[in-house]
Amino acid sequence: MPSHKKRINLTLDDSLYKQLEELRKIRKSPFLSSVVIDLTKKALEIEEDLYFSNIAKEREKESVISHKKIWKEK
């Protein structure tokens, strides 16, 4: 039965491969691909956080209303 998952072929230098292999051993994962998938997911989450953080920083520059002014009783 064919898999519906997509494949990516990677070429790694020896140093990076050794680091991933060590991490696989530490995590006691049977497959190196599982470690790479997990790291990729975490990297994408970090990239997403950075993207939205940059949007928030730009919005802060526009028009900031102080906390006191927002909550000031009328």
PDB file of N, CA, C and O in Angstrom, chain B, residues numbered from 101:
ATOM      1  N   MET B 101       0.852  -1.179   0.000  1.00  0.00           N
ATOM      2  CA  MET B 101       0.000   0.000   0.000  1.00  0.00           C
ATOM      3  C   MET B 101       0.896   1.239   0.000  1.00  0.00           C
ATOM      4  O   MET B 101       1.727   1.397   0.894  1.00  0.00           O
ATOM      5  N   PRO B 102       0.740   2.106  -0.976  1.00  0.00           N
ATOM      6  CA  PRO B 102       1.600   3.292  -1.040  1.00  0.00           C
ATOM      7  C   PRO B 102       1.273   4.287   0.071  1.00  0.00           C
ATOM      8  O   PRO B 102       0.131   4.403   0.517  1.00  0.00           O
ATOM      9  N   SER B 103       2.287   4.983   0.489  1.00  0.00           N
ATOM     10  CA  SER B 103       2.130   5.986   1.547  1.00  0.00           C
ATOM     11  C   SER B 103       1.656   7.304   0.949  1.00  0.00           C
ATOM     12  O   SER B 103       2.028   7.657  -0.170  1.00  0.00           O
ATOM     13  N   HIS B 104       0.846   8.017   1.691  1.00  0.00           N
ATOM     14  CA  HIS B 104       0.372   9.336   1.262  1.00  0.00           C
ATOM     15  C   HIS B 104       1.306  10.440   1.736  1.00  0.00           C
ATOM     16  O   HIS B 104       1.105  11.609   1.407  1.00  0.00           O
ATOM     17  N   LYS B 105       2.309  10.080   2.495  1.00  0.00           N
ATOM     18  CA  LYS B 105       3.256  11.063   3.009  1.00  0.00           C
ATOM     19  C   LYS B 105       4.233  11.461   1.914  1.00  0.00           C
ATOM     20  O   LYS B 105       4.590  10.655   1.055  1.00  0.00           O
ATOM     21  N   LYS B 106       4.658  12.718   1.960  1.00  0.00           N
ATOM     22  CA  LYS B 106       5.635  13.227   1.004  1.00  0.00           C
ATOM     23  C   LYS B 106       7.037  12.890   1.469  1.00  0.00           C
ATOM     24  O   LYS B 106       7.284  12.743   2.666  1.00  0.00           O
ATOM     25  N   ARG B 107       7.956  12.769   0.521  1.00  0.00           N
ATOM     26  CA  ARG B 107       9.340  12.444   0.835  1.00  0.00           C
ATOM     27  C   ARG B 107      10.253  13.592   0.447  1.00  0.00           C
ATOM     28  O   ARG B 107      10.004  14.307  -0.523  1.00  0.00           O
ATOM     29  N   ILE B 108      11.311  13.753   1.221  1.00  0.00           N
ATOM     30  CA  ILE B 108      12.352  14.727   0.931  1.00  0.00           C
ATOM     31  C   ILE B 108      13.694  14.016   1.065  1.00  0.00           C
ATOM     32  O   ILE B 108      13.940  13.330   2.057  1.00  0.00           O
ATOM     33  N   ASN B 109      14.538  14.174   0.094  1.00  0.00           N
ATOM     34  CA  ASN B 109      15.890  13.622   0.182  1.00  0.00           C
ATOM     35  C   ASN B 109      16.832  14.732   0.637  1.00  0.00           C
ATOM     36  O   ASN B 109      16.825  15.829   0.078  1.00  0.00           O
ATOM     37  N   LEU B 110      17.623  14.448   1.632  1.00  0.00           N
ATOM     38  CA  LEU B 110      18.561  15.419   2.170  1.00  0.00           C
ATOM     39  C   LEU B 110      19.980  14.893   2.052  1.00  0.00           C
ATOM     40  O   LEU B 110      20.234  13.695   2.172  1.00  0.00           O
ATOM     41  N   THR B 111      20.891  15.813   1.815  1.00  0.00           N
ATOM     42  CA  THR B 111      22.308  15.485   1.853  1.00  0.00           C
ATOM     43  C   THR B 111      22.923  16.286   2.981  1.00  0.00           C
ATOM     44  O   THR B 111      22.869  17.516   2.975  1.00  0.00           O
ATOM     45  N   LEU B 112      23.511  15.596   3.954  1.00  0.00           N
ATOM     46  CA  LEU B 112      24.056  16.248   5.141  1.00  0.00           C
ATOM     47  C   LEU B 112      25.566  16.081   5.177  1.00  0.00           C
ATOM     48  O   LEU B 112      26.109  15.077   4.717  1.00  0.00           O
ATOM     49  N   ASP B 113      26.231  17.084   5.731  1.00  0.00           N
ATOM     50  CA  ASP B 113      27.666  16.895   5.949  1.00  0.00           C
ATOM     51  C   ASP B 113      27.849  15.963   7.146  1.00  0.00           C
ATOM     52  O   ASP B 113      26.923  15.748   7.928  1.00  0.00           O
ATOM     53  N   ASP B 114      29.027  15.429   7.273  1.00  0.00           N
ATOM     54  CA  ASP B 114      29.294  14.427   8.319  1.00  0.00           C
ATOM     55  C   ASP B 114      29.015  14.950   9.718  1.00  0.00           C
ATOM     56  O   ASP B 114      28.489  14.228  10.565  1.00  0.00           O
ATOM     57  N   SER B 115      29.368  16.197   9.955  1.00  0.00           N
ATOM     58  CA  SER B 115      29.197  16.782  11.282  1.00  0.00           C
ATOM     59  C   SER B 115      27.722  16.839  11.693  1.00  0.00           C
ATOM     60  O   SER B 115      27.363  16.444  12.803  1.00  0.00           O
ATOM     61  N   LEU B 116      26.886  17.328  10.800  1.00  0.00           N
ATOM     62  CA  LEU B 116      25.460  17.422  11.102  1.00  0.00           C
ATOM     63  C   LEU B 116      24.849  16.029  11.254  1.00  0.00           C
ATOM     64  O   LEU B 116      24.031  15.801  12.145  1.00  0.00           O
ATOM     65  N   TYR B 117      25.238  15.117  10.401  1.00  0.00           N
ATOM     66  CA  TYR B 117      24.729  13.751  10.498  1.00  0.00           C
ATOM     67  C   TYR B 117      25.079  13.128  11.846  1.00  0.00           C
ATOM     68  O   TYR B 117      24.240  12.478  12.471  1.00  0.00           O
ATOM     69  N   LYS B 118      26.315  13.326  12.290  1.00  0.00           N
ATOM     70  CA  LYS B 118      26.746  12.772  13.582  1.00  0.00           C
ATOM     71  C   LYS B 118      25.936  13.379  14.729  1.00  0.00           C
ATOM     72  O   LYS B 118      25.563  12.679  15.670  1.00  0.00           O
ATOM     73  N   GLN B 119      25.667  14.682  14.645  1.00  0.00           N
ATOM     74  CA  GLN B 119      24.876  15.326  15.696  1.00  0.00           C
ATOM     75  C   GLN B 119      23.454  14.764  15.740  1.00  0.00           C
ATOM     76  O   GLN B 119      22.918  14.494  16.815  1.00  0.00           O
ATOM     77  N   LEU B 120      22.861  14.596  14.584  1.00  0.00           N
ATOM     78  CA  LEU B 120      21.518  14.022  14.533  1.00  0.00           C
ATOM     79  C   LEU B 120      21.505  12.580  15.032  1.00  0.00           C
ATOM     80  O   LEU B 120      20.576  12.163  15.724  1.00  0.00           O
ATOM     81  N   GLU B 121      22.523  11.836  14.682  1.00  0.00           N
ATOM     82  CA  GLU B 121      22.622  10.444  15.137  1.00  0.00           C
ATOM     83  C   GLU B 121      22.778  10.384  16.657  1.00  0.00           C
ATOM     84  O   GLU B 121      22.183   9.521  17.303  1.00  0.00           O
ATOM     85  N   GLU B 122      23.563  11.280  17.230  1.00  0.00           N
ATOM     86  CA  GLU B 122      23.708  11.340  18.694  1.00  0.00           C
ATOM     87  C   GLU B 122      22.377  11.683  19.351  1.00  0.00           C
ATOM     88  O   GLU B 122      22.007  11.095  20.367  1.00  0.00           O
ATOM     89  N   LEU B 123      21.669  12.627  18.772  1.00  0.00           N
ATOM     90  CA  LEU B 123      20.364  13.006  19.321  1.00  0.00           C
ATOM     91  C   LEU B 123      19.393  11.837  19.234  1.00  0.00           C
ATOM     92  O   LEU B 123      18.605  11.620  20.154  1.00  0.00           O
ATOM     93  N   ARG B 124      19.439  11.087  18.149  1.00  0.00           N
ATOM     94  CA  ARG B 124      18.589   9.908  18.013  1.00  0.00           C
ATOM     95  C   ARG B 124      18.865   8.910  19.131  1.00  0.00           C
ATOM     96  O   ARG B 124      17.940   8.329  19.699  1.00  0.00           O
ATOM     97  N   LYS B 125      20.153   8.717  19.442  1.00  0.00           N
ATOM     98  CA  LYS B 125      20.517   7.792  20.519  1.00  0.00           C
ATOM     99  C   LYS B 125      20.036   8.298  21.874  1.00  0.00           C
ATOM    100  O   LYS B 125      19.520   7.528  22.684  1.00  0.00           O
ATOM    101  N   ILE B 126      20.208   9.595  22.116  1.00  0.00           N
ATOM    102  CA  ILE B 126      19.769  10.185  23.388  1.00  0.00           C
ATOM    103  C   ILE B 126      18.263  10.024  23.570  1.00  0.00           C
ATOM    104  O   ILE B 126      17.784   9.697  24.656  1.00  0.00           O
ATOM    105  N   ARG B 127      17.535  10.258  22.497  1.00  0.00           N
ATOM    106  CA  ARG B 127      16.065  10.150  22.559  1.00  0.00           C
ATOM    107  C   ARG B 127      15.586   8.708  22.462  1.00  0.00           C
ATOM    108  O   ARG B 127      14.400   8.424  22.635  1.00  0.00           O
ATOM    109  N   LYS B 128      16.510   7.807  22.187  1.00  0.00           N
ATOM    110  CA  LYS B 128      16.177   6.394  22.038  1.00  0.00           C
ATOM    111  C   LYS B 128      15.126   6.180  20.945  1.00  0.00           C
ATOM    112  O   LYS B 128      14.227   5.348  21.071  1.00  0.00           O
ATOM    113  N   SER B 129      15.266   6.944  19.890  1.00  0.00           N
ATOM    114  CA  SER B 129      14.369   6.831  18.750  1.00  0.00           C
ATOM    115  C   SER B 129      14.910   5.780  17.788  1.00  0.00           C
ATOM    116  O   SER B 129      16.109   5.761  17.510  1.00  0.00           O
ATOM    117  N   PRO B 130      14.060   4.921  17.283  1.00  0.00           N
ATOM    118  CA  PRO B 130      14.559   3.895  16.360  1.00  0.00           C
ATOM    119  C   PRO B 130      14.922   4.469  14.980  1.00  0.00           C
ATOM    120  O   PRO B 130      15.701   3.864  14.244  1.00  0.00           O
ATOM    121  N   PHE B 131      14.363   5.627  14.633  1.00  0.00           N
ATOM    122  CA  PHE B 131      14.567   6.172  13.301  1.00  0.00           C
ATOM    123  C   PHE B 131      15.133   7.587  13.341  1.00  0.00           C
ATOM    124  O   PHE B 131      14.653   8.439  14.088  1.00  0.00           O
ATOM    125  N   LEU B 132      16.133   7.817  12.548  1.00  0.00           N
ATOM    126  CA  LEU B 132      16.713   9.148  12.418  1.00  0.00           C
ATOM    127  C   LEU B 132      15.692  10.110  11.810  1.00  0.00           C
ATOM    128  O   LEU B 132      15.655  11.287  12.166  1.00  0.00           O
ATOM    129  N   SER B 133      14.878   9.612  10.905  1.00  0.00           N
ATOM    130  CA  SER B 133      13.871  10.462  10.270  1.00  0.00           C
ATOM    131  C   SER B 133      12.890  11.042  11.291  1.00  0.00           C
ATOM    132  O   SER B 133      12.421  12.167  11.122  1.00  0.00           O
ATOM    133  N   SER B 134      12.575  10.292  12.340  1.00  0.00           N
ATOM    134  CA  SER B 134      11.668  10.801  13.390  1.00  0.00           C
ATOM    135  C   SER B 134      12.272  12.002  14.097  1.00  0.00           C
ATOM    136  O   SER B 134      11.570  12.959  14.423  1.00  0.00           O
ATOM    137  N   VAL B 135      13.565  11.946  14.331  1.00  0.00           N
ATOM    138  CA  VAL B 135      14.259  13.060  14.978  1.00  0.00           C
ATOM    139  C   VAL B 135      14.239  14.286  14.061  1.00  0.00           C
ATOM    140  O   VAL B 135      13.977  15.400  14.516  1.00  0.00           O
ATOM    141  N   VAL B 136      14.512  14.081  12.786  1.00  0.00           N
ATOM    142  CA  VAL B 136      14.523  15.189  11.832  1.00  0.00           C
ATOM    143  C   VAL B 136      13.132  15.804  11.702  1.00  0.00           C
ATOM    144  O   VAL B 136      13.003  17.026  11.628  1.00  0.00           O
ATOM    145  N   ILE B 137      12.105  14.983  11.673  1.00  0.00           N
ATOM    146  CA  ILE B 137      10.728  15.487  11.590  1.00  0.00           C
ATOM    147  C   ILE B 137      10.394  16.307  12.826  1.00  0.00           C
ATOM    148  O   ILE B 137       9.813  17.387  12.713  1.00  0.00           O
ATOM    149  N   ASP B 138      10.752  15.808  14.003  1.00  0.00           N
ATOM    150  CA  ASP B 138      10.475  16.525  15.249  1.00  0.00           C
ATOM    151  C   ASP B 138      11.192  17.879  15.274  1.00  0.00           C
ATOM    152  O   ASP B 138      10.595  18.891  15.640  1.00  0.00           O
ATOM    153  N   LEU B 139      12.460  17.895  14.890  1.00  0.00           N
ATOM    154  CA  LEU B 139      13.218  19.145  14.868  1.00  0.00           C
ATOM    155  C   LEU B 139      12.652  20.128  13.846  1.00  0.00           C
ATOM    156  O   LEU B 139      12.635  21.335  14.089  1.00  0.00           O
ATOM    157  N   THR B 140      12.193  19.626  12.722  1.00  0.00           N
ATOM    158  CA  THR B 140      11.598  20.473  11.692  1.00  0.00           C
ATOM    159  C   THR B 140      10.313  21.120  12.196  1.00  0.00           C
ATOM    160  O   THR B 140      10.084  22.307  11.968  1.00  0.00           O
ATOM    161  N   LYS B 141       9.481  20.351  12.876  1.00  0.00           N
ATOM    162  CA  LYS B 141       8.241  20.902  13.436  1.00  0.00           C
ATOM    163  C   LYS B 141       8.543  22.004  14.453  1.00  0.00           C
ATOM    164  O   LYS B 141       7.891  23.048  14.456  1.00  0.00           O
ATOM    165  N   LYS B 142       9.526  21.769  15.309  1.00  0.00           N
ATOM    166  CA  LYS B 142       9.897  22.777  16.303  1.00  0.00           C
ATOM    167  C   LYS B 142      10.444  24.028  15.630  1.00  0.00           C
ATOM    168  O   LYS B 142      10.140  25.144  16.053  1.00  0.00           O
ATOM    169  N   ALA B 143      11.248  23.850  14.587  1.00  0.00           N
ATOM    170  CA  ALA B 143      11.813  24.996  13.861  1.00  0.00           C
ATOM    171  C   ALA B 143      10.704  25.810  13.202  1.00  0.00           C
ATOM    172  O   ALA B 143      10.759  27.040  13.198  1.00  0.00           O
ATOM    173  N   LEU B 144       9.708  25.142  12.651  1.00  0.00           N
ATOM    174  CA  LEU B 144       8.586  25.861  12.039  1.00  0.00           C
ATOM    175  C   LEU B 144       7.784  26.644  13.073  1.00  0.00           C
ATOM    176  O   LEU B 144       7.334  27.755  12.793  1.00  0.00           O
ATOM    177  N   GLU B 145       7.603  26.079  14.258  1.00  0.00           N
ATOM    178  CA  GLU B 145       6.918  26.802  15.334  1.00  0.00           C
ATOM    179  C   GLU B 145       7.696  28.044  15.733  1.00  0.00           C
ATOM    180  O   GLU B 145       7.105  29.101  15.957  1.00  0.00           O
ATOM    181  N   ILE B 146       9.003  27.929  15.823  1.00  0.00           N
ATOM    182  CA  ILE B 146       9.853  29.066  16.181  1.00  0.00           C
ATOM    183  C   ILE B 146       9.767  30.138  15.097  1.00  0.00           C
ATOM    184  O   ILE B 146       9.643  31.324  15.405  1.00  0.00           O
ATOM    185  N   GLU B 147       9.830  29.729  13.841  1.00  0.00           N
ATOM    186  CA  GLU B 147       9.727  30.682  12.727  1.00  0.00           C
ATOM    187  C   GLU B 147       8.387  31.409  12.757  1.00  0.00           C
ATOM    188  O   GLU B 147       8.326  32.614  12.513  1.00  0.00           O
ATOM    189  N   GLU B 148       7.317  30.679  13.055  1.00  0.00           N
ATOM    190  CA  GLU B 148       5.994  31.287  13.140  1.00  0.00           C
ATOM    191  C   GLU B 148       5.951  32.305  14.282  1.00  0.00           C
ATOM    192  O   GLU B 148       5.417  33.401  14.117  1.00  0.00           O
ATOM    193  N   ASP B 149       6.506  31.948  15.428  1.00  0.00           N
ATOM    194  CA  ASP B 149       6.553  32.871  16.560  1.00  0.00           C
ATOM    195  C   ASP B 149       7.329  34.134  16.208  1.00  0.00           C
ATOM    196  O   ASP B 149       6.902  35.238  16.546  1.00  0.00           O
ATOM    197  N   LEU B 150       8.455  33.982  15.540  1.00  0.00           N
ATOM    198  CA  LEU B 150       9.251  35.140  15.141  1.00  0.00           C
ATOM    199  C   LEU B 150       8.490  36.022  14.156  1.00  0.00           C
ATOM    200  O   LEU B 150       8.546  37.248  14.246  1.00  0.00           O
ATOM    201  N   TYR B 151       7.790  35.408  13.230  1.00  0.00           N
ATOM    202  CA  TYR B 151       7.008  36.149  12.239  1.00  0.00           C
ATOM    203  C   TYR B 151       5.953  37.003  12.931  1.00  0.00           C
ATOM    204  O   TYR B 151       5.854  38.200  12.663  1.00  0.00           O
ATOM    205  N   PHE B 152       5.173  36.405  13.812  1.00  0.00           N
ATOM    206  CA  PHE B 152       4.114  37.155  14.479  1.00  0.00           C
ATOM    207  C   PHE B 152       4.677  38.153  15.488  1.00  0.00           C
ATOM    208  O   PHE B 152       4.062  39.190  15.738  1.00  0.00           O
ATOM    209  N   SER B 153       5.818  37.857  16.059  1.00  0.00           N
ATOM    210  CA  SER B 153       6.480  38.809  16.953  1.00  0.00           C
ATOM    211  C   SER B 153       6.882  40.060  16.192  1.00  0.00           C
ATOM    212  O   SER B 153       6.724  41.173  16.693  1.00  0.00           O
ATOM    213  N   ASN B 154       7.399  39.882  14.987  1.00  0.00           N
ATOM    214  CA  ASN B 154       7.769  41.036  14.157  1.00  0.00           C
ATOM    215  C   ASN B 154       6.555  41.867  13.768  1.00  0.00           C
ATOM    216  O   ASN B 154       6.633  43.095  13.736  1.00  0.00           O
ATOM    217  N   ILE B 155       5.444  41.219  13.477  1.00  0.00           N
ATOM    218  CA  ILE B 155       4.206  41.953  13.180  1.00  0.00           C
ATOM    219  C   ILE B 155       3.777  42.759  14.396  1.00  0.00           C
ATOM    220  O   ILE B 155       3.396  43.923  14.269  1.00  0.00           O
ATOM    221  N   ALA B 156       3.836  42.147  15.578  1.00  0.00           N
ATOM    222  CA  ALA B 156       3.446  42.849  16.809  1.00  0.00           C
ATOM    223  C   ALA B 156       4.351  44.055  17.060  1.00  0.00           C
ATOM    224  O   ALA B 156       3.870  45.113  17.464  1.00  0.00           O
ATOM    225  N   LYS B 157       5.653  43.905  16.826  1.00  0.00           N
ATOM    226  CA  LYS B 157       6.583  45.021  17.028  1.00  0.00           C
ATOM    227  C   LYS B 157       6.257  46.179  16.097  1.00  0.00           C
ATOM    228  O   LYS B 157       6.317  47.341  16.500  1.00  0.00           O
ATOM    229  N   GLU B 158       5.913  45.865  14.859  1.00  0.00           N
ATOM    230  CA  GLU B 158       5.553  46.918  13.901  1.00  0.00           C
ATOM    231  C   GLU B 158       4.266  47.618  14.329  1.00  0.00           C
ATOM    232  O   GLU B 158       4.157  48.838  14.214  1.00  0.00           O
ATOM    233  N   ARG B 159       3.309  46.866  14.812  1.00  0.00           N
ATOM    234  CA  ARG B 159       2.041  47.460  15.261  1.00  0.00           C
ATOM    235  C   ARG B 159       2.241  48.329  16.497  1.00  0.00           C
ATOM    236  O   ARG B 159       1.549  49.333  16.668  1.00  0.00           O
ATOM    237  N   GLU B 160       3.183  47.951  17.362  1.00  0.00           N
ATOM    238  CA  GLU B 160       3.459  48.756  18.553  1.00  0.00           C
ATOM    239  C   GLU B 160       3.994  50.132  18.181  1.00  0.00           C
ATOM    240  O   GLU B 160       3.758  51.105  18.896  1.00  0.00           O
ATOM    241  N   LYS B 161       4.706  50.217  17.077  1.00  0.00           N
ATOM    242  CA  LYS B 161       5.282  51.482  16.636  1.00  0.00           C
ATOM    243  C   LYS B 161       4.212  52.464  16.165  1.00  0.00           C
ATOM    244  O   LYS B 161       4.407  53.677  16.239  1.00  0.00           O
ATOM    245  N   GLU B 162       3.095  51.950  15.686  1.00  0.00           N
ATOM    246  CA  GLU B 162       2.066  52.785  15.083  1.00  0.00           C
ATOM    247  C   GLU B 162       1.408  53.722  16.099  1.00  0.00           C
ATOM    248  O   GLU B 162       1.737  54.907  16.145  1.00  0.00           O
ATOM    249  N   SER B 163       0.528  53.231  16.873  1.00  0.00           N
ATOM    250  CA  SER B 163      -0.222  54.075  17.794  1.00  0.00           C
ATOM    251  C   SER B 163      -0.440  53.309  19.096  1.00  0.00           C
ATOM    252  O   SER B 163      -1.316  52.449  19.190  1.00  0.00           O
ATOM    253  N   VAL B 164       0.359  53.633  20.074  1.00  0.00           N
ATOM    254  CA  VAL B 164       0.269  52.936  21.351  1.00  0.00           C
ATOM    255  C   VAL B 164      -0.494  53.817  22.338  1.00  0.00           C
ATOM    256  O   VAL B 164      -0.174  54.989  22.539  1.00  0.00           O
ATOM    257  N   ILE B 165      -1.497  53.218  22.936  1.00  0.00           N
ATOM    258  CA  ILE B 165      -2.267  53.897  23.972  1.00  0.00           C
ATOM    259  C   ILE B 165      -1.840  53.302  25.299  1.00  0.00           C
ATOM    260  O   ILE B 165      -1.791  52.082  25.459  1.00  0.00           O
ATOM    261  N   SER B 166      -1.536  54.163  26.241  1.00  0.00           N
ATOM    262  CA  SER B 166      -1.041  53.674  27.524  1.00  0.00           C
ATOM    263  C   SER B 166      -2.118  52.898  28.274  1.00  0.00           C
ATOM    264  O   SER B 166      -3.317  53.087  28.067  1.00  0.00           O
ATOM    265  N   HIS B 167      -1.655  52.039  29.133  1.00  0.00           N
ATOM    266  CA  HIS B 167      -2.553  51.233  29.958  1.00  0.00           C
ATOM    267  C   HIS B 167      -3.429  52.148  30.819  1.00  0.00           C
ATOM    268  O   HIS B 167      -4.633  51.918  30.938  1.00  0.00           O
ATOM    269  N   LYS B 168      -2.839  53.169  31.410  1.00  0.00           N
ATOM    270  CA  LYS B 168      -3.594  54.088  32.268  1.00  0.00           C
ATOM    271  C   LYS B 168      -4.706  54.780  31.484  1.00  0.00           C
ATOM    272  O   LYS B 168      -5.821  54.927  31.985  1.00  0.00           O
ATOM    273  N   LYS B 169      -4.406  55.203  30.259  1.00  0.00           N
ATOM    274  CA  LYS B 169      -5.400  55.924  29.461  1.00  0.00           C
ATOM    275  C   LYS B 169      -6.570  55.014  29.083  1.00  0.00           C
ATOM    276  O   LYS B 169      -7.719  55.455  29.050  1.00  0.00           O
ATOM    277  N   ILE B 170      -6.276  53.747  28.801  1.00  0.00           N
ATOM    278  CA  ILE B 170      -7.340  52.807  28.432  1.00  0.00           C
ATOM    279  C   ILE B 170      -8.268  52.558  29.615  1.00  0.00           C
ATOM    280  O   ILE B 170      -9.487  52.506  29.447  1.00  0.00           O
ATOM    281  N   TRP B 171      -7.704  52.405  30.801  1.00  0.00           N
ATOM    282  CA  TRP B 171      -8.483  52.024  31.967  1.00  0.00           C
ATOM    283  C   TRP B 171      -8.916  53.211  32.833  1.00  0.00           C
ATOM    284  O   TRP B 171      -9.486  53.025  33.908  1.00  0.00           O
ATOM    285  N   LYS B 172      -8.645  54.412  32.367  1.00  0.00           N
ATOM    286  CA  LYS B 172      -9.031  55.607  33.109  1.00  0.00           C
ATOM    287  C   LYS B 172     -10.559  55.692  33.195  1.00  0.00           C
ATOM    288  O   LYS B 172     -11.268  55.556  32.199  1.00  0.00           O
ATOM    289  N   GLU B 173     -11.025  55.915  34.394  1.00  0.00           N
ATOM    290  CA  GLU B 173     -12.474  56.038  34.587  1.00  0.00           C
ATOM    291  C   GLU B 173     -12.939  57.371  34.053  1.00  0.00           C
ATOM    292  O   GLU B 173     -12.229  58.373  34.142  1.00  0.00           O
ATOM    293  N   LYS B 174     -14.140  57.379  33.496  1.00  0.00           N
ATOM    294  CA  LYS B 174     -14.703  58.615  32.923  1.00  0.00           C
ATOM    295  C   LYS B 174     -15.693  59.231  33.868  1.00  0.00           C
ATOM    296  O   LYS B 174     -16.270  60.274  33.564  1.00  0.00           O
TER     297      LYS B 174
END
